[in-house]
Amino acid sequence: MDTTKIFTFFISFILIMGNTAANSEEKLDRKLHFNTFDKNDHKKIASNINAGELQRKPIVLVPGVLGSRLQAKVNLSYSPGWLCEKIRDWFDIWLNIEELTPFYVNCWVYDISMRYDNRTKKVANQEGVKTRILDFGQTEDFEYLDSDHYAPGSPYFTELVESLIKFGYKRGDDLKGAPYDWRITPSQSTGFLQNLTKLIENNYYEHFNRKVVLMGHSMGNMFTYYMLRTKPQEWKDKFIDSFISVSSPYIGSVKAVKAITSGETEGHDFALPKLKLRTATRTFSSSYFLLPRPEFWPKDKLHVVDTLIKNYTVFEYKALFERIGCKHCYEIWDKYGTELGDMGPPNVPVHCVYSSQIPTPELLIYDPDLFPDGTPVLKTGDGDGTVNVFSSSYCLKWKKSQKQPVYEVYLPGNTHVEILNNATLHNYIKKVATLNQGAKLDKFDTL
């Protein structure tokens, strides 16, 4: 199998679907990069810091789905496949090219999949599987998606971080990262949210009480937004400078429907085990978190699946999941699909960054004889190739519902992931990070 195609798929598939790892040992094994810091220490050391460091605001980056390296440890009572090891110490399950080869993909699907508990109505790791995130607070594990940094398509936040480093930022110091288990949703990620809170507060005190800039990509924005909505206004006013939201699927994406219905391989059905990938995707609560929100989806685009015999709208997930034989799918959607609630404003300054002019799925049209396993014909509309434009620009609606400013940052022609490499975005982030506290930006097109 062409490994380049595998990586091409998975990088494009950094979909929208971006805690601590469920049923994991992260409390013991994760490296938390928090410093013990006296809130008054900045007065003692400020004289040794150059003017640029005093001016720059600390930044915390939050990656999207599939955008954080994930490790697993297995101790199984049986083997899910003839080549699958029942006992393995910690290993990279994401991203690890060896795990995705034809001989081992069944092992990978089992190890990374989750199970639904009828009693608790929650998803958790498979019995005998533990997972963890490494190096919380650092950016290295999502700058590249593989540990060796050599695979084609592996760079993710690479160019953005390098641009900020050249500007004077330092990894692990005033530039920190918040990786998480992207298979699950914010409500299951209490450990991650607690650690993110502590990371923000420490960053503030370590850098002379300078407010923190939060920047998310894709689903990382939804985790950030969820966290902000749980915080009292006093906390946000003290610690948060602004929230840079890049390409977020706030009200969902039709690509998430395709991933659950028939699997998503970004056009590489001939090379990738689409239905096996679908098996794993259907077990992630984050998959349903990313489905189009019925109450917010445009009224003229409600139909998302057409089998030529029966059409399904965003109000008919139960019927759709029953038709495709997706056991527990509706229960998972019902529990996790609307976690962001009424989509009210976060009440912090927001920079709403989005793209368009890239064909993006709006309707999946299936041959009724091949549904749901066949590949649909895509009716496309506007977006970034992954997120529909009316979802990624939803943050603009907060202009009318919060007193803090909401800036529109429109970067057309950039795909969902490539936008992170855009030099205009890099320069805009630097502008936000050096703006005097409390000052407002001019219009984006004047920067």
C-alpha positions, -999 to +999 in steps of 0.1 A: +000+000+000+012+035-008+019+050+026+018+085+011-019+080+003-026+069+039-010+101+052-028+122+026-061+108+038-055+112+074-042+148+072-072+158+050-093+139+075-083+162+103-118+170+100-138+187+124-141+158+145-104+180+172-095+159+277-079+137+290-080+102+276-110+082+287-102+053+311-066+063+310-035+066+333-028+102+324-028+113+360+003+092+365+020+092+331+012+125+314+039+151+316+022+183+328+044+213+321+032+235+350+056+256+369+053+265+406+051+303+403+048+330+430+023+355+417+047+383+428+078+369+412+073+389+381+082+421+400+116+405+409+126+394+374+110+419+351+142+439+349+160+409+333+134+406+305+137+424+272+110+448+260+097+424+233+090+397+259+072+423+281+050+434+252+041+399+238+011+382+253+013+345+261-005+322+237-021+288+242-028+267+211-056+241+209-055+217+180-084+201+161-096+165+157-069+139+150-045+167+157-030+154+190-007+124+193-024+096+212-007+066+229-023+033+240-014+004+263-032-029+258-038-059+281-065-079+263-081-112+273-083-122+237-068-111+204-091-092+180-070-105+150-045-131+143-016-106+142-028-085+171-008-086+203-028-091+234-003-073+256+016-042+246+032-015+266+027+022+257+029+028+219+018+055+195-017+046+182-021+080+166-003+087+144+016+055+136+019+044+100+027+008+109-007+005+127-025+014+095-010-012+072-033-039+059-020-066+082-025-046+114-054-023+106-079-046+124-058-043+156-057-005+152-095-003+147-101-024+179-076-005+200-087+030+191-124+023+191-146+030+221-175+010+236-209+023+246-221+015+281-259+010+282-260+016+319-240+049+321-249+060+285-213+070+280-185+059+257-152+046+271-121+027+259-123-009+251-118-033+279-081-038+284-071-006+265-057+025+282-049+057+264-030+089+272-019+123+259+018+132+263+034+166+271+004+187+279+015+223+278+038+217+249+032+221+211+055+195+197+030+167+197+007+186+173+033+205+153+038+171+136+013+142+138+040+114+139+068+112+164+095+109+137+085+140+117+093+123+084+060+112+070+045+130+040+018+153+052+027+150+089+032+187+096+002+203+112+009+234+133+045+233+122+047+265+101+025+285+125+046+276+155+079+283+136+066+317+125+058+326+161+092+313+173+109+335+147+089+364+161+104+358+196+081+333+212+095+303+231+080+268+231+068+258+266+073+294+279+050+320+264+038+296+236+020+266+251-002+239+237-032+220+249-035+186+232-064+163+241-081+130+233-101+141+202-123+109+202-145+123+230-164+155+238-158+184+262-183+170+288-161+139+291-129+159+292-130+173+327-094+165+333-084+184+301-106+214+310-091+216+345-055+214+331-064+240+304-076+263+332-044+258+352-023+263+321-040+297+313-037+309+349+000+299+352+007+315+318-008+347+331+012+348+363+044+337+347+043+366+322+038+396+344+000+394+346-004+396+309-037+382+296-036+351+275-045+347+238-063+315+231-061+301+195-079+270+184-082+252+151-113+232+140-128+212+169-102+227+193-123+259+191-154+240+203-135+227+234-122+263+240-156+278+236-171+251+260-145+260+286-151+297+283-189+293+287-183+275+320-162+303+335-175+333+354-171+366+337-146+378+364-123+350+355-124+357+318-119+394+323-088+387+344-071+360+324-083+361+288-071+386+263-089+372+233-100+341+215-088+335+179-112+309+164-098+294+131-121+272+109-144+260+136-174+237+128-195+254+155-228+241+142-215+210+125-204+197+091-219+174+065-186+156+063-193+142+098-225+127+084-205+110+056-179+097+081-207+080+101-229+069+073-204+054+047-169+062+060-145+089+049-113+083+030-110+116+011-113+099-023-089+070-015-115+042-012-093+020-034-064+022-010-079+025+025-103+003+044-132+027+044-157+005+063-131-004+090-124+033+095-162+039+097-164+012+124-140+032+146-155+066+137-190+055+148-177+048+183-163+083+190-186+106+208-169+135+190-182+122+156-218+131+168-206+163+184-197+174+149-229+166+132-250+195+118-271+211+146-307+209+135-318+240+153-291+262+137-286+246+103-298+267+073-335+260+065-328+256+028-301+230+034-318+206+059-316+176+036-281+160+040-287+124+028-306+114-004-309+077-013-332+085-043-359+065-024-358+083+009-343+117+019-330+124+054-328+158+070-308+169+100-340+164+121-341+127+111-309+113+126-328+085+145-343+072+112-310+076+094-290+057+120-316+029+122-315+026+084-277+022+083-277-002+112-257+020+135-263+006+169-263+031+197-256+060+173-287+079+181-282+074+219-247+089+215-260+118+194-287+124+219-262+126+248-233+144+231-245+161+199-258+194+215-232+199+242-225+235+231-261+244+241-277+276+228-244+288+211-245+320+231-215+344+231-183+335+250-181+371+263-144+376+254-129+394+224-132+370+194-113+369+161-135+348+138-112+334+112-128+314+083-123+305+046-146+299+016-145+293-021-136+257-017-163+231-027-176+216+005-202+188+009-238+199+016-257+168+004-248+131+001-265+113-028-264+075-027-273+047-051-302+030-031-288-004-040-254+005-025-265+025+005-250+029+031-217+012+022-212+028-012-195+061-019-220+090-024-221+117-051-214+150-034-235+181-039-212+208-028-216+244-016-193+270-001-167+264+026-131+253+032-135+218+019-144+203+053-165+229+072-194+246+056-190+284+055-221+291+075-207+269+103-171+282+104-184+319+103-210+313+130-189+331+155-197+364+137-233+361+151-218+370+185-213+406+174-249+414+183-250+394+216-218+404+235-202+437+244-167+425+237-156+430+200-159+403+174-135+407+144-142+391+110-110+376+095-119+363+061-092+344+043-109+329+012-093+301-009-077+283+020-086+247+028-094+236+063-059+227+073-038+248+049-052+279+064-028+273+093+001+279+069-012+312+057+012+341+063-016+366+066-030+346+095+005+344+111+009+382+109-026+387+122-019+365+153+013+385+159-007+418+157-032+405+182-005+392+205+013+426+206-017+449+208-017+471+239-040+457+266-076+470+261-069+485+226-090+475+196-079+465+162-087+484+130-105+465+103-088+433+093-082+445+057-061+475+070-035+453+088 
